[in-house]
Amino acid sequence: MKRALLNLYKGGGCCFVSNDAMKAFVDQMKSFSSVLLVTSLIGCGFKSDKLIDYSNLIASNGQLLCDNGFLDFADSIDQDHLRKNLIASFDIYSTENFKIVHIDAEELVEYNFNFFIPRLSQLLERRGFELDVRVASDYENTNDIYINGTKVNLYTKRDLENGSFWDSGPRKFFKEINTQLASRNVSELFYLLYDGNDLHTILLTPAQHSIIESNYKYNQREIPYLP
C-alpha cells in the first residue's frame, strides 16, 4: 500500500541523479539566482539606477557573509575565489562552500539515504559532528528511523495518504539533527531550501540567514527556512 502511494505521488517513475547532473543543477542555480532577482526587480518597476543599487547590495551582502564566517569550513585553497564569487554574485550555492547539499525529498522519504548522507556527513565532520542514520527494523510499517540512536518517526500513515509526507519527512529529519547540533554547541543549523525533488539543505548561523533573507527579500523562494 505504502509503495503504491509513493509511486502515485512521484508519478510512477524513478528519478536517478548523477553527480555530474547534480553539479550542473547547482551551477544553474548559481546563475539563475541573480537573473531571477533582477527580473523580479524589473517586474516591480525598478529603474536602472535601482538595479545598480541592488548590485551594490549584492556585493555588500556577499562581503557581510564573508565577514560572518560563511567560508570558514571551505578548503583554504578555494577560499579566495569563493570570496570573490560571493561578493560578485552572492554565490551561496557552490558545493565548495561546504554549506549546501542536494537532498531530494523523494530520496529521503523512500529511505534512499545513500543519495545524500555521504555528502552531509562530510559537512558535519568538518564541524566535529558524526552522523549515523539507520532505518528501524520495522520501518516499512512504522516509518521510523534512528539518527545517532534517537528514534524519529519520519511521517505518519495520514501524512502518506494525504501527500504531506514529502514535507513532513525532511522537516522531522533535519529538526532532529538541529536539536543534536544545538546540544553540542554547534553555531550553525540546517535550513531547508526549495522542496520536492529540488530540496536542498544549507548550514547557516542566524546571522548568515539574516543576511541571505535581506538579499532575497524580493525573491522569497531563495530564502532558506527552518524545518
N, C-alpha and C positions, 0 to 999 in steps of 0.2 A: 504494500500500500504506500509506504513512505517513498520508495523508489519511483513508483508511478507518479506520485505528486511532484517529486523533484524533477522528473522528466517533463512533466506538464509545464512547470514554471520556467524551465530552461529551454522550452521549445522543442523538446525531443531530440536535441543534438548535443554533441560534446564539444567542448572548447579546449584545444591544446595550444599553448602559447610557448614558443621557443624563446631562448634567451635573447636571440637577435631581434625577435619581434617585440619583446618587452623593451629592449633598449631603444628600438625605433619609436615605440609608443612614447617613451619618456622624452626622447629628443623632440618629438612632435609637440608634446605638452609644453616644452620649454619655449618653443617659438609661438605656439598658439596663444599662450597666456597673454603676452604683450599685445598681440593682434586683437584678441577679444576685448581687452581693456580699452584700447584705442577706439575700436568700433563702438563699444558701449558709450564712451565719452562723446563721440561724434553724434551718436543717436540721441544723446541728451542735450544736444545743442552747443557743445563746447566749441569754441573758436580755436584757431591755430595757436594763438598765444597761450591759451589754456592747456593745449596739448604740450607745448614747450614746458609749461609749468609742471605738467604731470611727469614729463621726462626727468625733470629735476627732482621731483618727488621720488621717482623710482631709484634714482642714484642716491638720494638721501636715505631712503629706507633700506637700500642694499648695504650702505655703509653702517647703518644702525644695526642691522643683523650681524655684520662682521664684528662690530664693537660689542655685541651681546653674545658672543661665543658660538655663532651659528656653525662655524667651520672647525670648532675645537677638536672634533673626532675624525676629521678628514686626514688623509695621509699628508704629511708635511710637504712632500714633493709636489702635491697638487694644489696646495692652498693659495698660491699666488694667482693662478689662472681662475680658480673658483671664486676668489675675492673679486677679480675683475668682472667675471660674469654676473655676480650678484649686484654689483654697482651698475653695470651697463644694462642688464635686462632683468634683474630681480630673479635670477635662475635658482629657485629653491627646489627644483625638480631633479637635479642631477644626482645619480646614484653615488657619485664620487663624494658627495657631501656626507655620506654615511648617516643620513637622516630619514630617507624615504624608502618604502618598499611597496611593490605592487602585490596586493593581497588576492584580489578577485573573490568576491563574496561567494560565488558558486563553489570555488575550490574549498573555501573554509567550511561552508555548511555541509559539504559532502565528505569532510574529513580528509581531504587530499592535502594534508599539511606539508608534504614534501615540496609543494609548489612554492611555498613562501617561508617556511620555518628556517631553512639553512641561511637565507639572507637576513632574516630577522635576528637569528642568533648571532650573526657576525656583528650587527649593530650593537646588540646588547652586551656582547663580550667586551667591546671597547669601553663600555661603561661599568665593567666589573660585575655584570649580572648574567647568570646562567639560566637558560630556558629549557625546560623539559616538558613536552606536551605529549600526552598519551590518551588514547581512547579507552573508555571503560569497557570491561569485558562484555557488558550487556548494552553497549551504546546503540545498537540497532533498535532497541526497544525504549531506551531511556534518553538518548541523545546527550549522554553525559561524557565529559572528558576530564582529564586531570592536568592542571597547569602547575608544575612544580609541587605535585602532591595534593593540591587543592581541587576538590570536585567542583566542576562548573557544568550546569545544565545549559547547553547552547540554545536550545529552543524547545518549546512545548509542542504537544500534538496540535493544539489550537493554532499556534504560530505556523505550523506546517500546513494546516488546512486552509488558513486564510492568506497564506503567502508572505506573511511578515517575517518569516524565518530568515529571509535574505538580509533583513535589517537587524533583527534581534541577535542572531548568531554572532556577527562581528562585534556588535556592541558589548555583549556579555564577555566575549573572548578578551577584548582589549581593556575592558573595565577591570577585569581581574588582574591582568598584568600591571595596569596602572596602580592598583592597590598595593601590589607587591613592590613595585618601583618606589612608591612613596614611603613604604615601611622601611626601605633600605636607604632612604635619603637621597635617591637619585633626583636630580633637579628637573629632569625632563619627564613628560608624559606623552603617551601615544594619542595623537589626534587622528581622526579619520578624514579622508578626502575623497570626494565623489561617492559612488555607490555601485551596486551590482558588479558586473564583470570589470568595471573600471576602478573598483575600490582600491585605494592606496591607504597607507598609514604613514604618518610622519612624526618623528620625535621632536618635541618643542618644549622650551621653557615658557612660562606665562608671558614673559617679556617678549620673546620671539613671536609668539602667537599674536600678541597685541600689535606688533609691527606689521605682520602679514595681514591682519584684519584691516588695519589702516590703509595699506597699499591696495587692497582689493575691495574697498568699500563700494565701488561701482560694478563689481563683478562677484556677487555673493557666492557663486559656485566654487570659486577658487579659495574660499576661506575654510580652513580645516575646522572640524568640530569634535568636541569630546564625545566619547562613546557613551 
